[in-house]
Amino acid sequence: MARRRKGQDISGWLIVDKPAGLTSTAVVNKVRWAFDAKKAGHAGTLDPEATGVLAIALGEATKTVPYITDAMKAYSFTVRLGQATNTDDAEGEVIATSDSRPDDAQIKDALSVFLGDIMQVPPQFSAVKVDGERAYKRARDGEDMTLAARPLWIEELLLIDRPDPDHAIFEMTCGKGGYVRSIARDLGQALGCYGHVVSLRRIWSGPFDAQDGITLEQVDALAKTPELMTWLQPLEVGLSDLSTVTCPEDSVAKLRNGNPAPVISATALDYGAEAWAAHNGQAIAVGRYMGGNLHPSRVFVPAADQDL
């Protein structure tokens, strides 16, 4: 018999403004403890020294994590010019230096290469798997790996400020799987001066914005109190990029049992389009819309009254 997971059936999204110095997993564990929740996960890892939006899903909201992971994201980051490190950030060892410093016009000209569909090689110290093992573990053992380039869509990459000749501040909007450290590394190489990230902040991720996030100090202070629940956003927010269809009363049980059922769409949907079915504002299932029916791929357990 499987062991029953301890904790409460809490469902929803908590947006944490992550501080520097903690792993994303550590933040998730803190939030799970604060809510005494059975299940929690995050939508998109942030490096330990990075700050900003860490979207944490609790309970049934974990089923919507892929939609936030796939969503567009925006970052603000500072690049130290003139130095390359083995980690592509300030935590690593300096492995190359240059006295060359580009001017602002040269930097802006170089940014055009990084727009649109590009191929990006992840940092050696990353969570990419190599023969079943994380790249950062091999890198710590001194192994020099050849990592495969991955596709990335960059919507926007702007030079925001130039505090001094050694530093440049950028903002980037990109799709899934982008490594800001790789952008800094590759930009430094393109400029002939080397570069690495010295600070990184995720400004927003999909529908979630850092300015709306709760701090970890607040999570600690409000742990296991009703006030913490007021910060919880409904799981349906994680489906905001999908079309919505209305689920009639007669279709609720069918969809929740994983069976196709009739739904009502207020707009024309392509055959096979992914959508989520709502009944009285509550998500019933996500699936493919086919000929007036929704064929569910994910179903949601009805939300109970949640309190701490």
KEZA-909322 format. One line per 2 residues: number of its first residue (from 1); their letters; for each residue x, y, z of N, C-alpha, C. Coordinates in steps of 0.001 Angstrom, whole numbers, plus 500000, padded with zeros to 6 digits. Layout:
residues N
NUM = A = X:Y:Z:X:Y:Z:X:Y:Z; ...
This chain:
residues 308
1 = MA = 500844:498803:500000:500000:500000:500000:500882:501251:500000; 500575:502203:499107:501374:503421:499027:501164:504274:500269
3 = RR = 502245:504917:500705:502150:505798:501859:501362:507049:501495; 500503:507462:502386:499716:508669:502156:500578:509891:502436
5 = RK = 500602:510805:501483:501414:512007:501641:500811:512896:502711; 501660:513370:503617:501202:514222:504699:500937:515632:504196
7 = GQ = 500042:516340:504910:499761:517720:504571:498342:517930:504103; 498035:519178:503782:496689:519550:503377:496568:519644:501857
9 = DI = 495320:519531:501402:495033:519652:499971:494863:521125:499615; 495983:521842:499583:495987:523252:499207:496293:523352:497716
11 = SG = 495495:524112:496974:495722:524271:495542:495757:525751:495163; 496698:526092:494286:496801:527464:493802:498238:527826:493515
13 = WL = 498456:529068:493126:499782:529586:492796:500222:530613:493826; 501449:530477:494310:502052:531509:495139:503245:532077:494377
15 = IV = 503249:533380:494196:504334:534035:493465:505302:534620:494487; 506484:534049:494530:507514:534483:495472:508512:535374:494746
17 = DK = 508858:536486:495384:509964:537311:494897:511222:536727:495540; 511836:535804:494834:512938:535019:495388:514140:535901:495748
19 = PA = 514715:535679:496923:515945:536396:497277:517170:535678:496723; 518284:536368:496681:519540:535747:496279:520038:534832:497393
21 = GL = 520794:533805:497004:521427:532944:497993:520700:531656:498302; 519545:531431:497681:518777:530209:497925:518477:529508:496604
23 = TS = 518454:528179:496634:518038:527433:495455:516518:527514:495315; 516043:527273:494108:514601:527258:493879:513934:526154:494689
25 = TA = 514616:525020:494813:514064:523902:495595:513896:524285:497055; 514854:525028:497601:514753:525446:498997:513547:526354:499216
27 = VV = 513264:527219:498245:512106:528110:498354:510812:527303:498284; 510754:526342:497373:509572:525485:497272:509325:524756:498589
29 = NK = 510379:524225:499186:510235:523503:500456:509728:524423:501566; 510203:525666:501574:509741:526626:502580:508258:526916:502400
31 = VR = 507822:527095:501159:506413:527389:500882:505540:526181:501227; 505991:524987:500878:505216:523786:501211:505011:523688:502724
33 = WA = 506096:523960:503476:505994:523932:504945:505031:525005:505447; 505100:526218:504895:504281:527331:505375:502798:527064:505178
35 = FD = 502450:526368:504101:501051:526030:503834:500674:524659:504376; 501671:523898:504856:501448:522497:505234:500772:521765:504065
37 = AK = 501314:521993:502867:500705:521461:501646:501266:520085:501310; 500414:519247:500743:500843:517911:500333:501812:517956:499159
39 = KA = 501565:518863:498234:502314:518842:496980:502648:520257:496540; 503892:520439:496052:504313:521750:495559:505407:521576:494524
41 = GH = 505495:522515:493613:506543:522519:492598:506671:523921:492035; 507704:524160:491225:507884:525494:490660:507908:525430:489138
43 = AG = 507660:526594:488529:507616:526685:487064:508822:527469:486577; 509968:526803:486476:511154:527468:485945:512170:527790:487005
45 = TL = 513289:527058:487001:514346:527242:487996:515020:528598:487855; 515342:529198:488994:516215:530357:489045:517522:529939:489692
47 = DP = 518648:530417:489176:519935:530146:489802:519920:530650:491247; 520719:530051:492124:520723:530468:493536:520914:531963:493747
49 = EA = 521792:532606:492974:522051:534029:493183:521069:534930:492440; 520181:534356:491657:519186:535154:490934:518026:535503:491849
51 = TG = 517332:536603:491519:516164:537036:492287:514957:537149:491350; 513802:537436:491949:512620:537709:491148:511597:536594:491147
53 = VL = 510772:536573:490112:509603:535694:490059:509988:534219:490133; 509519:533570:491190:509539:532114:491265:508092:531700:491512
55 = AI = 507463:531190:490455:506049:530804:490526:505946:529400:491098; 505306:529292:492261:505218:528015:492964:503777:527509:492925
57 = AL = 503623:526303:492413:502305:525680:492290:502081:524729:493453; 500878:524794:494024:500493:523910:495113:499328:523028:494673
59 = GE = 499377:521776:495073:498274:520868:494825:497922:520717:493355; 496646:520902:493022:496169:520725:491650:496807:521695:490662
61 = AT = 497309:522823:491168:497961:523793:490280:499235:523235:489667; 499816:522197:490281:501020:521603:489691:500735:521028:488303
63 = KT = 499480:520713:488018:499118:520193:486696:499169:521279:485626; 499234:522543:486041:499293:523648:485078:500719:524187:484926
65 = VP = 501686:523608:485621:503073:524077:485563:503614:524153:484131; 503370:523153:483273:503941:523230:481909:503540:524479:481138
67 = YI = 502363:525023:481414:501902:526188:480672:502641:527460:481102; 503068:527507:482357:503870:528641:482816:505318:528457:482384
69 = TD = 505813:527223:482437:507178:526939:481982:507353:527320:480522; 506328:527092:479709:506391:527382:478277:506133:528851:477945
71 = AM = 505683:529629:478926:505289:531018:478665:506516:531917:478475; 506284:533095:477906:507341:534090:477760:507757:534608:479137
73 = KA = 509034:535017:479235:509577:535514:480487:510453:536729:480213; 510629:537577:481225:511482:538757:481072:512498:538822:482204
75 = YS = 513712:539233:481854:514815:539300:482810:515511:540653:482726; 516004:541104:483868:516929:542223:483941:518247:541659:484459
77 = FT = 519354:541995:483787:520625:541420:484224:521787:542368:483914; 522826:542247:484721:524033:543050:484561:525175:542153:484135
79 = VR = 525892:542591:483105:527031:541840:482584:528330:542557:482958; 529267:541793:483492:530627:542303:483734:531440:542033:482474
81 = LG = 531865:543096:481812:532654:542974:480594:534138:542829:480936; 534852:542136:480062:536292:541995:480238:536734:540748:480957
83 = QA = 535773:539928:481402:536113:538696:482118:535169:537569:481717; 535727:536385:481498:534937:535160:481337:535168:534293:482562
85 = TN = 534124:533601:483023:534266:532670:484143:533818:531278:483704; 534212:530281:484459:533859:528907:484081:532386:528596:484318
87 = TD = 531693:529436:485079:530263:529234:485320:529405:530243:484560; 530049:531202:483893:529378:532290:483171:528645:533246:484100
89 = DA = 528963:533177:485408:528446:534150:486366:529540:534476:487378; 529199:535311:488357:530207:535788:489307:530618:534740:490329
91 = EG = 529925:533613:490358:530249:532560:491316:531449:531726:490877; 531820:531799:489608:532871:530944:489078:534250:531571:489107
93 = EV = 535195:530810:488594:536579:531275:488499:536790:532005:487176; 537562:533094:487237:537890:533836:486025:538853:532990:485192
95 = IA = 538480:532746:483934:539301:531883:483074:539888:532647:481887; 539452:533899:481660:540003:534704:480573:539677:536172:480841
97 = TS = 540590:537056:480434:540367:538489:480618:540737:539239:479338; 540232:540462:479243:540534:541320:478101:540510:542775:478560
99 = DS = 541402:543579:478000:541414:545018:478285:540475:545782:477366; 539944:545103:476359:539049:545752:475405:537696:546039:476046
101 = RP = 537127:547215:475753:535794:547563:476234:535011:548198:475092; 533915:547599:474679:533105:548172:473597:532368:549416:474067
103 = DD = 532049:550310:473128:531204:551440:473490:529740:551029:473341; 528844:551927:473716:527416:551595:473701:526924:551234:472303
105 = AQ = 527410:551953:471300:526970:551691:469926:527377:550291:469484; 528577:549872:469860:529028:548528:469499:528184:547455:470178
107 = IK = 527842:547702:471423:527002:546739:472146:525635:546629:471479; 525023:547764:471173:523693:547752:470555:523721:547056:469196
109 = DA = 524772:547276:468439:524885:546614:467136:524979:545097:467302; 525693:544644:468329:525893:543208:468537:524615:542508:468983
111 = LS = 523693:543248:469599:522489:542627:470148:521585:542048:469066; 521652:542586:467859:520751:542131:466794:520951:540655:466462
113 = VF = 522144:540141:466695:522441:538733:466417:521662:537809:467349; 521241:538344:468482:520595:537520:469504:519074:537625:469477
115 = LG = 518506:538212:468454:517061:538368:468368:516432:537300:467481; 515180:536949:467808:514462:535955:467010:514838:534540:467404
117 = DI = 514769:533629:466441:515125:532231:466684:516640:532082:466644; 517214:531671:467762:518655:531450:467816:518916:530057:468373
119 = MQ = 520147:529605:468244:520598:528367:468880:521556:528747:470000; 521297:528229:471176:522069:528619:472359:522672:527393:473036
121 = VP = 523958:527479:473355:524638:526410:474091:524529:526696:475581; 523958:525786:476368:523839:526011:477810:525205:526145:478480
123 = PQ = 525262:526780:479648:526517:526857:480393:526983:525466:480827; 528283:525320:481019:528822:524046:481521:528201:523714:482880
125 = FS = 528048:524736:483717:527403:524548:485018:525916:524824:484851; 525181:523815:484409:523738:523925:484210:523093:522590:484538
127 = AV = 521757:522588:484562:521023:521374:484920:520750:520473:483729; 521302:520833:482567:521146:519989:481381:521739:518607:481666
129 = KV = 521052:517566:481196:521544:516206:481430:522473:515757:480311; 523593:515149:480722:524561:514571:479802:524730:513103:480182
131 = DG = 524259:512207:479301:524288:510766:479594:523649:510456:480947; 522518:511128:481195:521747:510855:482405:522224:511571:483647
133 = ER = 523276:512390:483546:523807:513086:484709:523792:514587:484451; 523518:515374:485495:523477:516821:485354:524847:517356:484949
135 = AY = 524838:518312:484018:526089:518868:483523:526907:519500:484640; 526232:520176:485591:526998:520860:486644:527768:519880:487519
137 = KR = 527267:518666:487670:527995:517671:488462:529281:517260:487749; 529207:517081:486447:530398:516727:485664:531379:517901:485635
139 = AR = 530830:519109:485529:531692:520286:485489:532446:520452:486809; 531777:520156:487912:532449:520244:489215:533598:519259:489334
141 = DG = 533491:518157:488594:534569:517153:488596:535674:517502:487602; 535546:518678:486970:536588:519127:486063:536423:518688:484629
143 = ED = 535294:518077:484295:535090:517608:482930:534686:518762:482019; 535312:518856:480866:534980:519865:479868:534078:519216:478822
145 = MT = 532814:519579:478824:531833:518916:477971:531498:519746:476741; 531065:519072:475710:530518:519732:474528:529001:519577:474596
147 = LA = 528331:520635:475004:526878:520588:475149:526211:520984:473837; 525137:520299:473523:524418:520565:472271:523680:521898:472363
149 = AR = 523692:522641:471272:522950:523899:471206:521448:523612:471192; 520694:524527:471801:519246:524375:471889:518556:525603:471308
151 = PL = 517375:525399:470708:516666:526550:470133:516077:527443:471216; 516090:528742:470955:515533:529728:471879:514957:530880:471065
153 = WI = 513782:531350:471477:513182:532533:470860:513431:533729:471776; 514084:534773:471237:514298:536010:471990:513472:537108:471340
155 = EE = 512502:537577:472074:511582:538607:471589:512242:539982:471587; 512998:540255:472662:513585:541584:472823:514839:541487:473688
157 = LL = 515873:542253:473333:517097:542331:474123:517603:543757:474010; 517568:544487:475126:517853:545914:475123:518987:546262:476080
159 = LI = 519834:547192:475663:520808:547797:476570:520085:548898:477330; 520019:548779:478650:519253:549711:479481:520137:550789:480088
161 = DR = 521340:550405:480519:522203:551367:481207:523654:550911:481086; 524540:551844:481253:525984:551575:481239:526600:552315:482429
163 = PD = 526563:551720:483625:527050:552409:484828:528517:552821:484735; 529321:551988:484071:530748:552264:483897:531247:551391:482747
165 = PD = 532496:551580:482301:532982:550809:481150:532970:549299:481357; 533027:548849:482619:533099:547412:482894:531732:546730:482998
167 = HA = 530666:547493:483063:529349:546907:483314:528303:547446:482342; 527374:546572:481978:526239:546949:481132:524989:546237:481646
169 = IF = 523876:546965:481682:522618:546419:482187:521660:546203:481014; 521058:545028:480979:520185:544642:479870:518825:544186:480388
171 = EM = 517840:544225:479491:516556:543556:479725:516267:542659:478530; 515779:541460:478821:515511:540477:477766:514158:539834:477977
173 = TC = 513409:539682:476894:512168:538914:476886:512387:537715:475976; 512127:536518:476504:512433:535317:475723:511446:534204:476033
175 = GK = 511553:533138:475263:510711:531975:475451:511324:530972:476410; 510842:529766:476331:511238:528689:477236:512700:528293:477037
177 = GG = 513384:528027:478158:514696:527398:478094:515873:528317:477896; 515682:529625:478072:516783:530554:477874:517731:530619:479057
179 = YV = 519030:530638:478780:520045:530830:479816:520634:532230:479654; 520358:533095:480626:520903:534448:480585:522426:534401:480662
181 = RS = 522963:533463:481418:524423:533334:481507:525046:533064:480131; 524359:532290:479307:524869:532028:477955:524820:533279:477093
183 = IA = 523778:534103:477279:523697:535359:476538:524892:536239:476887; 525194:536361:478181:526327:537185:478613:527636:536647:478049
185 = RD = 527812:535345:478108:529030:534710:477581:529175:534945:476082; 528105:534689:475342:528165:534794:473881:528266:536248:473423
187 = LG = 527611:537160:474150:527715:538577:473810:529147:539059:474028; 529757:538631:475134:531143:539004:475395:532081:538496:474310
189 = QA = 531819:537292:473837:532643:536736:472760:532432:537507:471457; 531176:537853:471170:530871:538597:469946:531530:539979:469960
191 = LG = 531654:540556:471153:532260:541882:471290:533781:541814:471423; 534306:540592:471543:535743:540417:471654:536322:540844:472984
193 = CY = 535489:540832:474038:535973:541310:475339:535655:540361:476494; 534938:539289:476219:534459:538356:477240:533369:539025:478101
195 = GH = 532634:538197:478842:531595:538723:479719:530961:537635:480550; 530439:538013:481713:529677:537085:482554:528641:537864:483358
197 = VV = 527625:537161:483829:526527:537774:484590:526965:538018:486034; 526688:539233:486517:526970:539529:487927:525693:539715:488739
199 = SL = 524572:539974:488082:523285:540011:488781:522187:539677:487791; 521142:539009:488288:520051:538540:487427:518745:538579:488192
201 = RR = 517725:539145:487549:516393:539201:488159:515343:538859:487121; 514452:537915:487455:513326:537606:486572:512199:538585:486905
203 = IW = 511863:539438:485940:510883:540496:486165:509461:539954:486138; 509189:539116:485131:507876:538477:485044:507997:537148:484322
205 = SG = 507003:536314:484544:506949:535000:483916:505494:534692:483598; 505151:534666:482301:503756:534457:481938:502871:535517:482584
207 = PF = 501844:535114:483323:500936:536087:483937:501428:536632:485274; 502595:536197:485730:503066:536536:487076:504162:537592:487043
209 = DA = 504029:538597:487924:504955:539725:487957:505647:539799:489318; 506940:540134:489303:507717:540188:490536:507147:541192:491533
211 = QD = 506611:542307:491042:506106:543331:491951:504871:542864:492727; 504259:541781:492272:503106:541225:492983:503499:540064:493896
213 = GI = 504787:539752:493934:505231:538582:494683:505363:538833:496171; 505292:537756:496926:505493:537783:498365:506969:537490:498645
215 = TL = 507517:538128:499662:508905:537866:500015:508985:536629:500896; 510168:536044:500972:510326:534868:501815:510190:535236:503294
217 = EQ = 510553:536457:503645:510361:536920:505029:508877:536967:505374; 508058:537395:504415:506610:537418:504649:506054:536000:504758
219 = VD = 506565:535095:503928:506128:533698:504017:506412:533152:505414; 507599:533434:505941:507954:532998:507287:507018:533597:508330
221 = AL = 506772:534901:508205:505967:535597:509206:504508:535148:509187; 503997:534788:508000:502582:534432:507856:502348:532924:507804
223 = AK = 503401:532135:507995:503291:530680:507870:502164:530115:508716; 501333:529284:508064:500251:528551:508721:499233:529477:509383
225 = TP = 499022:530649:508753:497989:531572:509202:497025:531843:508051; 495784:532246:508346:494829:532558:507278:495315:533672:506361
227 = EL = 496141:534588:506878:496627:535704:506065:497460:535217:504883; 498174:534098:505051:498985:533584:503962:498113:533164:502781
229 = MT = 496917:532667:503079:496007:532221:502017:495598:533366:501094; 495626:534601:501591:495212:535734:500766:496199:536000:499628
231 = WL = 497414:535442:499731:498415:535601:498687:498282:534532:497596; 497451:533533:497842:497345:532416:496912:496456:532792:495727
233 = QP = 496967:532573:494509:496196:532824:493293:495603:531501:492801; 494413:531546:492193:493760:530311:491749:494553:529596:490670
235 = LE = 494419:528276:490619:495157:527486:489623:494809:527903:488204; 493599:528447:488009:493165:528842:486667:494063:529921:486067
237 = VG = 494761:530692:486906:495669:531726:486385:496768:531083:485532; 497149:529871:485895:498176:529164:485141:497724:528713:483763
239 = LS = 496443:528867:483468:495894:528460:482169:495539:529660:481301; 496015:530846:481687:495580:532073:481037:495972:532169:479568
241 = DL = 496975:531421:479132:497375:531454:477725:496557:530510:476842; 495688:529706:477463:494857:528770:476708:493457:529346:476492
243 = ST = 492795:528887:475443:491395:529252:475229:490527:528591:476287; 489413:529234:476595:488481:528712:477584:487187:528270:476908
245 = VT = 486688:527107:477304:485377:526648:476855:484519:526413:478090; 483208:526503:477896:482282:526328:479012:481854:524872:479113
247 = CP = 481898:524360:480318:481523:522970:480565:480095:522906:481109; 479146:522346:480349:477779:522191:480870:477766:521239:482067
249 = ED = 476735:521336:482849:476611:520494:484051:476719:519013:483704; 476094:518605:482599:476085:517190:482231:477460:516663:481825
251 = SV = 478397:517572:481532:479722:517140:481075:480768:517094:482183; 480452:517656:483339:481442:517772:484416:481983:516411:484823
253 = AK = 481095:515492:485173:481536:514178:485655:482295:513415:484568; 481844:513520:483323:482523:512817:482235:483960:513291:482081
255 = LR = 484131:514609:482066:485481:515147:481892:486371:514782:483073; 485839:514881:484279:486656:514565:485464:487013:513089:485528
257 = NG = 486267:512263:484833:486605:510837:484744:487519:510542:483560; 487932:511620:482860:488876:511454:481760:488246:511116:480427
259 = NP = 486923:511297:480311:486215:510953:479075:485862:512204:478261; 485855:512111:476934:485434:513248:476113:483998:513637:476429
261 = AP = 483707:514939:476338:482360:515408:476636:482108:516718:475909; 480835:517015:475612:480500:518264:474921:480841:519488:475763
263 = VI = 481358:520517:475094:481628:521809:475735:481159:522898:474792; 481097:524114:475300:480606:525246:474510:481726:526263:474366
265 = SA = 482016:526620:473112:483045:527622:472858:482397:528898:472343; 482753:530024:472970:482188:531312:472556:482876:531842:471304
267 = TA = 484032:531292:470961:484766:531719:469766:485106:530493:468926; 485446:530734:467689:485812:529632:466801:487189:529098:467187
269 = LD = 487259:527792:467440:488528:527158:467781:488917:526183:466685; 490195:526118:466400:490678:525145:465429:490490:523736:465964
271 = YG = 490249:522815:465055:490125:521410:465451:491447:520954:466072; 491367:520398:467272:492563:519930:467964:493238:520974:468818
273 = AE = 492674:522195:468876:493263:523248:469706:493180:522865:471180; 494216:523241:471926:494209:522958:473357:493388:524027:474070
275 = AW = 492568:523604:475021:491698:524525:475743:491421:523953:477137; 490889:524820:477998:490481:524311:479308:489007:524590:479529
277 = AA = 488357:523635:480180:486919:523714:480403:486634:524280:481783; 485746:525265:481831:485377:525912:483086:483916:525647:483411
279 = HN = 483644:525401:484677:482275:525255:485164:482144:526105:486411; 481285:527127:486328:481140:528092:487422:482492:528716:487789
281 = GQ = 483307:528969:486768:484594:529625:486971:485721:528711:487405; 485414:527448:487639:486411:526501:488137:486886:525592:487009
283 = AI = 488207:525347:486957:488769:524485:485926:488358:523037:486166; 487834:522415:485125:487431:521015:485184:488494:520123:484539
285 = AV = 488976:520551:483371:489949:519737:482637:490624:520574:481568; 491775:520106:481131:492477:520645:479964:492511:519538:478924
287 = GR = 492317:519902:477656:492365:518880:476620:492299:519475:475240; 492020:518626:474253:491929:519039:472861:490463:519197:472465
289 = YM = 490180:520320:471796:488826:520615:471353:488616:519988:469974; 487688:519019:469904:487469:518288:468660:485969:518138:468410
291 = GG = 485506:518837:467406:484113:518695:466990:483101:518961:468081; 483345:519994:468897:482409:520344:469956:482627:519595:471247
293 = NL = 483553:518635:471252:483884:517890:472473:485290:518242:472947; 485497:518181:474244:486838:518319:474805:487340:516928:475167
295 = HP = 488520:516582:474652:489150:515300:474966:490225:515578:476028; 489946:515266:477287:490819:515718:478384:492169:515010:478431
297 = SR = 493203:515798:478738:494540:515259:478990:494930:515456:480446; 494341:516451:481090:494538:516702:482511:493188:517028:483121
299 = VF = 492898:516437:484263:491645:516735:484966:491985:517244:486361; 491094:518042:486913:491342:518682:488201:490346:518195:489246
301 = VP = 490874:517864:490412:490032:517442:491529:489309:518673:492058; 488022:518571:492366:487278:519727:492857:487953:520358:494064
303 = AA = 487994:521692:494074:488625:522409:495173:487730:522366:496397; 488337:522028:497527:487621:522075:498799:487831:523457:499409
305 = DQ = 487096:523753:500468:487325:524996:501188:488723:524948:501777; 489531:525930:501455:490927:525943:501885:491113:526928:503017
307 = DL = 491721:526474:504068:492054:527386:505175:493242:526822:505937; 493896:527694:506665:495045:527288:507476:494728:527461:508952
